[in-house]
Amino acid sequence: CRTKHSNTLKTSSFTPAMMMRRLLLSLILATASAPASWAFTTTTTTSYTSRTRLETRRWMAQEFNPSDDTSSTTTRRHFFSAMASAAMISAYGLAPVAAVAEETTATAPLAMKPFVDPYGMFSIEVPEGFYTLRRQAKGDLPNDKGKGRRGSSIFTAGNMAKAEVVAVERFPTRVLLEENGIEATGNLATFPDIGEPAAVAALINLRREKDKPGKSNTVLDTHSVRVSPDGKELSFMLRSEIDVQKPELLMEQYGISRLFRVTTAKASLTANDGNLLAVFASALETDFNAQDGVALQRTVDSFKAMEL
């Protein structure tokens, strides 16, 4: 009786969700310093990154001639048209990112806590149980090209037990164009001035993913792309698949063979100092589609870049 009772307690102490999160925890800890969406692969489409680079090279080979007198605005328009096409191709045949679960009277909303940047760059609200870390060491902060030991990250928050992460990144707006061979001249004050919103969102995500080891196939949900009325804020969502080494074991233990991660994001130009600030909040899709997704979306919605 004692043995049977002990085994019953041991089994009931860990739910399948808790066991799954423990399996993922070691992977999440490796990327907590510069959180980003996990890699996503599909047999029906070519990777987003590969298609983006292919479209970029193809456009640059056919259209871009440094000796031409074409204005930088026209150049950017052609470039971002190609980028938008690549983003649409990569999303073809894939289901849109699931909408964030709505708060109901049956489930009380998670408590939030405010964080005001001591350097006066931004303010944000995160769930009460999240840790917060504002990077301050010189080597950790991004330089004038938006690069540091932690990439462009200046702030992170999260709940490692549930593999949920929030990150704020900062880099010069012109870098987003120059890294892709586009002359960063003209008006860059709003996202429509920079280029096609979906293509700009694709470039922002591509910049985060390019330094990650291995092949990145993060999918942008083009239906989620939104620009604020003043053109200063750009919102979008990403969906990625977590690499599962043995999907048959996952199916045997949890009844599923694939794991997904959802990221909700917002980029802002309201600082008016030539820099772009962006916030990214991500969680496992099962958690994101429940109460935690509501809290993470509130976090992104609360993000405000302060004018410097």
C-alpha angles and dihedrals in degrees: 000000000000092000093048092049091049093052091048091054092047093052095046093049093071121047119201089254092054092048091049092051091051090053090052096042096083090053093048094049089059091060102033093102091061106015120200140154118288123248118280125200133182134179093220100058140038115248118280092233094049093049092046093052091044092053090046094051092044093051094044092050093050105031113021116085115162091206093059120103092224111136121251090242091059090044092054091046092057092045096050092045087060091046092050090050091052091050091050092049092050092052094047113120094010124115114248118255109277115256118256112266113260121239113252134192089247093064121048113225117252115261114252131208127204126237121194115193110243088217091056096241101120148346128219144167121228132181113282095247096051122110115229129211126182110194113231108157111109095235092048095054118084117255128224088291093052095253131124139142087286096041111240094331118128100163137026134181133170156130107256094188088065097033092241118147137181122194135181118203131189131193139144113280091226090059090065088063101033093054087061097046097260121134107242100217133124127038115343097164097113135029094246087054090055096048148277106346095228091050092048090051089050091052092049091053093043090055091055093048102043096080093050117105117251130014118326119210103165111162122222114215098225091191090064097057112117133171122203118242091256092049092236099111130053121193127191144149134230133201126199138172121235113232107249113197095198110023091172090064091047089053092047095050103033106016094244132093101194134053123201135194124206125205126193115196145179129193122200138198096180093110087077091204099110093266131111119219120197134181124206125190120183141176141161109288093243090057095039092056090055133052094307091062090058090054094047092050089050087052092054093043091051093054112114125180110213122226111250 
